[in-house]
């Protein structure tokens, strides 16, 4: 009953229903949603509260609340959706690039964990995560590309020692030596 009342923006009925059920989180939510002036944003918040995330995303977009849509997607860990939302956003702000990088990187981490190294590589490249990219090359046993990363990684970077160890594990002693020297390991 409270769910239907909320969807109709009938806050009085929803309040009474949640009060009868001792749903204090729901009562707090009603107070927060009533304070929102825009009915479309209210509906989006209600859809999110009811775990109807696709509907909430659609309503946030319609009401121009990209910020709330982004916050919801980040909270849900839907990193693959964030670049699309940001690209559709008409607002240009300095944090857009950082949010894109974070989304690509977190999505790449997910893909890497699922052993989808090709797609992880693509997203690490987009995020600028050299370490993640190099880890993909090692995971894919693409040692030529891993060796090429030695030129990109700055001297004394902590990861160079780990790369040296990985090269040693596969018998690439010259490359390991290069990584250790560049790291500064004696």
Secondary structure, DSSP 8 states (H G I E B T S, - for coil): -HHHHHHTT-HHHHHHHHHHTT-HHHHHHHHHHHT---HHHHHHHHHHHTT-HHHHHHHHHHTT-HHHHHHHHHHHT-HHHHHHHHHH-----THHHHHHHHHHHHHHHHHHHTT-HHHHHHHHHHHT-HHHHHHHHHHTT-HHHHHHHHHHS-TT-THHHHHHHHHHHTT-HHHHHHHHHHHT--
